[in-house]
Amino acid sequence: MPRIGKVSLGQVIGEIGPILERAQSCEQLIAEAGVVPVTRASGKARTVSFRFATNRRARVALTTFADSSRHGSDWAAKIYNDARAREKRHPHATHILARAWLRVMWACWRTGTCYDPAIHQANSKINTAADTPRAA
């Protein structure tokens, strides 16, 4: 993983590892890591807000890694810059990037392969369709 370092690696493994083991799907992993917003709907009203009830240490470890990774990976920088171009603030753009990295970690975990940046950047299957704006 780009620019993860020993301390960040330890934090990510320590906090995300147990969540990876018990998660049944990638979306469950992302929700438990706390980098997805919460949607509340009642009648005609619908709000999307920050998720407060989550493993805060896992979220901090993941978003710290995601923020650092954008300086060492063109793929990560593109996701972050695209989010900023859609007028997302820095913390929100970092959460979008963290979700993308969790999808990569999930794929590596489930297939039992190591992360290889050459293969990852050439692979067009990994996308961030869930992070793109949707038409209402």
C-alpha positions in Angstrom: 0.0 0.0 0.0 1.4 3.4 -0.9 2.9 5.5 1.9 1.4 3.3 4.7 4.5 3.2 6.9 5.0 0.9 9.9 2.8 2.8 12.4 -0.1 3.3 10.0 0.2 -0.4 8.9 0.0 -1.5 12.5 -3.0 0.7 13.2 -4.8 -0.4 10.0 -4.2 -4.1 10.6 -5.1 -3.8 14.3 -8.3 -2.0 13.7 -9.5 -3.2 10.3 -8.3 -6.8 10.6 -11.0 -8.0 13.0 -13.7 -6.2 11.1 -12.4 -7.9 7.9 -12.7 -11.3 9.5 -16.3 -10.9 10.6 -17.7 -8.8 7.7 -20.0 -10.8 5.4 -19.8 -8.2 2.6 -17.7 -5.3 1.4 -20.5 -2.9 2.2 -20.7 -4.2 5.8 -17.0 -3.7 6.1 -17.3 -0.1 4.9 -20.1 0.6 7.3 -18.4 -0.9 10.3 -15.2 1.0 9.5 -17.3 4.2 9.7 -16.4 5.8 6.4 -19.9 5.7 5.0 -22.6 8.3 5.9 -25.8 7.4 7.6 -29.2 8.0 5.8 -32.3 8.8 7.8 -35.6 8.9 6.1 -39.1 9.6 7.3 -42.0 10.3 5.0 -40.8 12.9 2.5 -37.8 14.0 4.6 -34.4 12.4 3.9 -31.1 13.4 5.5 -27.6 12.1 5.1 -25.2 12.8 8.0 -21.9 11.8 9.5 -21.8 8.4 11.2 -21.0 8.9 14.9 -21.8 5.4 16.2 -18.8 3.4 14.8 -15.3 2.2 15.7 -13.5 5.6 15.8 -10.0 4.2 16.0 -10.6 2.2 12.8 -12.0 5.3 11.0 -9.0 7.4 12.1 -6.5 4.7 11.1 -8.1 4.3 7.7 -8.6 7.9 6.9 -5.0 8.7 7.9 -3.8 6.1 5.6 -6.1 7.2 2.8 -4.9 10.8 3.2 -1.3 9.8 3.0 -1.9 7.4 0.1 -3.0 10.2 -2.3 0.5 11.6 -2.2 2.1 8.3 -3.3 -0.5 6.8 -5.7 -1.9 8.4 -8.9 -5.0 6.2 -8.6 -5.7 7.5 -5.0 -4.9 11.1 -6.1 -7.4 10.9 -8.9 -10.2 9.7 -6.6 -9.4 12.4 -4.1 -9.1 15.1 -6.8 -12.4 14.0 -8.5 -14.2 14.3 -5.1 -12.7 17.7 -4.6 -13.8 18.7 -8.1 -17.4 17.7 -7.1 -17.0 20.3 -4.3 -16.6 17.8 -1.5 -14.6 19.1 1.5 -11.3 17.5 2.5 -12.7 15.2 5.2 -15.5 14.0 2.9 -13.1 13.4 0.0 -10.8 11.5 2.4 -13.7 9.3 3.4 -14.5 8.6 -0.3 -10.9 7.6 -0.8 -11.0 5.4 2.3 -14.1 3.6 0.9 -12.2 2.9 -2.3 -9.2 1.5 -0.3 -11.5 -0.7 1.7 -12.8 -2.2 -1.5 -9.3 -3.0 -2.5 -8.5 -4.4 0.9 -11.7 -6.5 0.7 -10.7 -7.9 -2.7 -7.2 -8.8 -1.5 -8.5 -10.4 1.7 -11.1 -12.5 -0.1 -8.9 -13.7 -2.9 -5.8 -14.1 -0.7 -3.6 -12.0 -2.9 -1.2 -9.2 -2.0 -1.7 -5.7 -3.2 0.2 -5.0 -6.4 0.0 -1.4 -7.6 0.9 -2.3 -11.2 -1.9 -4.8 -11.4 -4.3 -2.6 -9.4 -3.9 0.5 -11.5 -4.2 -1.5 -14.7 -7.3 -3.3 -13.5 -10.4 -1.4 -14.7 -12.7 -3.6 -12.6 -12.0 -1.6 -9.4 -14.1 1.5 -9.6 -15.8 3.9 -7.2 -19.3 3.7 -8.7 -20.8 4.0 -5.2 -19.0 7.3 -4.7 -20.2 9.0 -7.9 -23.2 11.3 -7.7 -26.5 9.7 -8.6 -29.3 11.2 -10.6 -32.5 11.7 -8.5 
